[in-house]
């Protein structure tokens, strides 16, 4: 299950600890976010070398502002602490795996 991040410090520490991070920026009221959550859980189960985290944009606005999140869901792909890409909207499992290979491969 994805780690929930609440503060900038938590997120910074996690990015330093794991070489590959996928951050799911979501909102509890966002229907596409709710649809994406089980898809991400499935991908997470099959991708042990990638750390998946969830960031609630309404609770962690400082992180959302830092990453210029304007729509949800947004997935941010981070490799060795550097943002490699930002992808918007609901995606199927195959698309997420494709993006992991693109940004982390």
N, C-alpha and C positions, 0 to 999 in steps of 0.2 A: 504494500500500500504506500502511496506517495506521502512524503513528508510535507506537512503544512508549515509554511514559512510565514512568520508574522513581522519580523523586523529586518532592517537592512543589515545589521550585524550578523544575524542568523544566516542570511543569504550569502553574505561575503565569506563567512566561515565555511559554509557548505561548498561554495565555488572553489575555494582553496583546497578543500579536502578531496573532492571528486573531479577527475579529469573531464568527464562528460556529464552534463546536466541538461535536462529538459524541464523548463519551468512553464507550468500551465497557469496562465493568468486567467482567472475566472470570477464570476459573480454568482451568488446563490440564487438570484432571480433570473439568471440567463438560461433559457431552455437549451440552446445549442451546447452550452457548457455542461449541462446535465447529461446530454447525449454523448458528449465526448469522454466523460469520466470513465465509464466502463471500458471503452476502447483503449484508453491510455493504460488502464489497469492490466488489460490483456497484453499489451505491448511490453509493459514493465515486467511482467512475469517471464517473458521470453527474451529479455534484454538485460541480463544481470550486470553488465559493465557500464550501464547508464543509470544515473541517479535521477529519478523523477520527483519533482516537487510541485506543490500547489500553492498559489498565492492569490488570496481573495483581494480583489482590487478595492473593495469598499473598506476593508480593514487595514490594508497595507498600501495606502495611497502613495506614500513616499517611494516605495519600490516601483509601483506602476508608473509614476511620473518619471523616475530615473530611466525606465526602459521605454518611455514614450508609448505606453499602451493606450490605444484609443478605441479598441473594439475587443469584444470577448466572444468566444475564447481566443486567446493569443498564446502561441507556443514560442518560447524563446529557447534557442539551442546555443549552449555555452560550452566551449572547448577550452580547457586549461585557463579558465577565468575570462576568456574573450568571447563576446557575443558573435556567433557565426551567422545567425539568421533569425528572422521573426516571421512566423506564418500565422495567418488569421483564419478563423472559422472552424467549423466541424470538418473532420477528416476521417476517412476509413483507416483501418489498421495498416493496410498495405501502403498507403500514402505516408503515414507516420514512419514506418520502417524505411521507406525510400528516403525520407528527409534525414533520418538518423544516419544512413549510409552517406548521404550527400555532405552533411555537415561534419560528421565525425570520422568518415572513412579515410 
